[in-house]
C-alpha cells in the first residue's frame, strides 16, 4: 500500500527464477555440509542473510531496494570474510569493506542521477524513460553503475582486490562468494544493462572483458 521507494516490489521472471532456484540449491548443500558444526550458529545466520539479500537483488523491481539488498549482502560478506578471526581474515575483511564502500558510492551516484533526471526509482519506468535523458548524463549513469556493480561482480579490470579476499577467507566462504554472491551481481549487472537499453556494441565490450 506504499508507493516507491517505501514499498518493496518483487518481479519473478524465468531468468530470476532460475537464479533463485540455483541459489537455494547451493545454500541447501552448504547447510548440509555445515550441519555438523552446530556450535557455529553464526554461519547459519549469515548464510541465510546472504541468501535473503541475493534473492532480493535478483527479484527487486526498484533500484533503491536493489541498493538496500546490495548493502545487506556486503555487510554479510564482510563478516563471513572475517570468520577465521585471525590477522589475515581481519585484514581481508577491512579491504573488502573499503572496496565495498567505493562500489556503494558509485552505485549511489548512478541511482541519484537516475532519480534526479527521471523522478522515479521503479525499474519499469526507468526502462521507459531512460532514453529521454541526454547522452552525457546517460554515460555518467552507466559508468557509475558499471564501476559499482563491476567491483562486486569481480569483472576485469575491477577485480584486482579479489585475490586478497579469497586468501583471507575459508574455502567454504569462497565457494559461496564465487557461486552465489558474484553470480547475483553479474545477473544484476546485465539485467540493469538490458533495462537501460545499453546498445549491442557496449554489451560486446562487456563480453570481452568478462572473458578476460
C-alpha positions in Angstrom: 0.0 0.0 0.0 3.1 2.3 -0.1 4.5 4.0 -3.2 8.1 3.7 -4.3 10.7 4.0 -2.7 8.9 2.9 0.6 7.4 -0.2 -1.0 9.4 -3.3 -1.9 8.2 -4.8 -5.2 9.5 -8.1 -6.4 9.3 -9.4 -10.0 9.7 -13.1 -10.8 10.8 -13.8 -14.4 12.1 -17.0 -15.9 15.7 -15.7 -15.6 15.3 -14.6 -11.9 13.5 -17.9 -11.1 16.5 -19.9 -12.5 18.9 -17.9 -10.2 16.7 -18.2 -7.2 16.4 -22.0 -7.6 20.2 -22.1 -8.1 21.0 -20.0 -5.0 18.6 -22.0 -2.8 20.1 -25.3 -4.0 23.7 -24.2 -3.3 22.7 -22.9 0.1 21.0 -26.1 0.9 24.1 -28.1 0.0 26.2 -25.7 2.0 23.9 -26.0 5.1 24.0 -29.8 4.9 27.8 -29.7 4.7 28.0 -27.4 7.7 25.3 -29.1 9.8 28.0 -30.9 11.9 29.1 -27.6 13.3 26.1 -27.0 15.4 28.0 -24.7 17.7 28.7 -22.2 14.8 25.2 -20.7 14.7 26.7 -17.5 13.3 27.5 -19.4 10.0 23.8 -20.3 9.6 22.6 -16.8 10.4 25.0 -15.2 8.0 24.3 -17.7 5.1 20.6 -17.1 5.5 21.2 -13.4 5.4 23.3 -13.8 2.3 20.5 -15.9 0.7 17.9 -13.3 1.5 20.0 -10.5 0.2 20.9 -12.1 -3.1 17.3 -13.1 -3.6 16.3 -9.5 -3.1 19.0 -8.4 -5.6 17.6 -10.7 -8.3 13.9 -10.1 -7.6 13.7 -6.4 -6.8 11.8 -4.2 -9.2 13.0 -1.0 -7.6 16.6 0.3 -8.0 16.7 1.8 -4.5 15.7 -1.5 -2.9 18.4 -3.1 -5.0 20.8 -0.8 -3.2 19.4 -1.8 0.2 19.9 -5.5 -0.6 23.3 -4.6 -2.1 24.4 -3.2 1.3 22.9 -6.2 3.3 24.9 -8.6 1.1 28.0 -6.5 1.5 27.8 -6.4 5.3 27.2 -10.1 5.4 30.2 -10.8 3.2 32.4 -8.6 5.4 31.5 -10.7 8.4 31.9 -14.0 6.5 35.4 -12.9 5.4 36.5 -12.4 9.0 35.2 -15.8 10.3 38.7 -17.2 10.7 39.3 -14.5 13.3 43.0 -14.1 12.6 45.1 -11.2 11.4 44.8 -12.3 7.7 41.0 -12.6 7.9 40.5 -9.2 9.6 42.9 -7.6 7.0 40.9 -9.2 4.2 37.6 -8.0 5.7 38.8 -4.4 6.0 40.0 -4.5 2.4 36.6 -5.8 1.4 34.9 -3.1 3.3 36.9 -0.4 1.6 36.2 -1.8 -1.9 32.5 -2.2 -0.9 32.4 1.4 0.2 33.8 2.6 -3.1 31.3 0.4 -5.0 28.4 1.8 -2.9 29.5 5.4 -3.6 29.4 4.9 -7.4 26.2 3.0 -7.2 24.6 5.8 -5.2 25.8 8.4 -7.8 24.2 6.4 -10.5 20.9 5.9 -8.6 20.8 9.6 -7.6 21.4 10.7 -11.2 18.6 8.4 -12.4 16.2 9.8 -9.8 17.1 13.5 -10.5 16.5 13.0 -14.2 13.6 10.7 -14.3 11.9 11.2 -10.9 11.3 7.6 -10.1 13.2 4.5 -8.9 10.9 1.9 -10.5 12.9 -0.2 -13.0 9.9 -0.4 -15.3 9.5 3.4 -15.5 13.3 3.8 -15.7 13.4 1.5 -18.7 10.7 3.5 -20.5 12.2 7.0 -19.8 16.0 6.4 -19.8 16.4 7.2 -23.5 14.9 10.7 -22.9 18.0 11.6 -20.8 20.8 13.5 -22.6 23.8 11.4 -23.8 26.4 12.8 -21.4 24.2 12.1 -18.3 23.4 8.6 -19.7 27.2 8.0 -19.9 27.7 9.2 -16.3 24.9 6.9 -15.0 26.2 3.9 -17.0 29.8 4.4 -15.9 28.8 4.8 -12.2 26.7 1.6 -12.3 29.4 -0.2 -14.2 32.0 0.6 -11.6 29.6 -0.1 -8.7 28.3 -3.4 -9.9 31.6 -4.3 -11.7 33.6 -4.2 -8.4 31.2 -6.5 -6.7 30.8 -8.8 -9.7 34.6 -9.2 -9.9 34.7 -8.1 -13.5 38.0 -7.3 -15.1 39.8 -4.9 -14.6 37.9 -4.1 -11.3 38.7 -7.5 -9.7 42.3 -6.6 -8.6 41.2 -6.9 -4.9 39.6 -10.4 -5.1 42.7 -12.5 -4.5 43.4 -11.0 -1.1 39.8 -11.6 0.0 39.8 -15.2 -1.2 43.1 -15.9 0.5 41.8 -14.5 3.8 38.5 -16.4 3.8 37.8 -20.1 4.3 37.3 -22.4 1.3 33.6 -22.7 2.1 33.1 -19.0 2.2 35.0 -18.6 -1.0 32.6 -21.2 -2.6 29.7 -19.0 -1.5 31.2 -15.8 -2.8 32.1 -17.3 -6.2 28.9 -19.4 -6.8 26.2 -17.2 -5.2 27.3 -13.6 -4.4 29.3 -12.9 -7.6 26.7 -14.5 -9.8 23.9 -12.4 -8.3 25.9 -9.3 -9.1 26.6 -10.5 -12.6 22.9 -11.2 -13.2 22.0 -7.8 -11.8 24.7 -6.1 -13.9 23.3 -7.4 -17.2 19.7 -7.0 -16.0 20.3 -3.3 -15.4 22.2 -3.0 -18.7 19.1 -4.5 -20.5 16.7 -2.2 -18.7 18.8 0.8 -19.6 18.9 -0.2 -23.2 22.7 -0.5 -23.5 23.5 -1.0 -27.1 24.9 -4.2 -28.5 28.4 -2.8 -29.1 28.8 -1.9 -25.4 27.5 -5.3 -24.4 30.0 -6.9 -26.8 32.7 -4.9 -24.9 31.4 -6.3 -21.6 31.5 -9.8 -23.0 35.2 -9.4 -24.0 36.3 -8.1 -20.6 34.1 -10.8 -19.0 36.0 -13.5 -20.9 39.3 -11.9 -19.8 
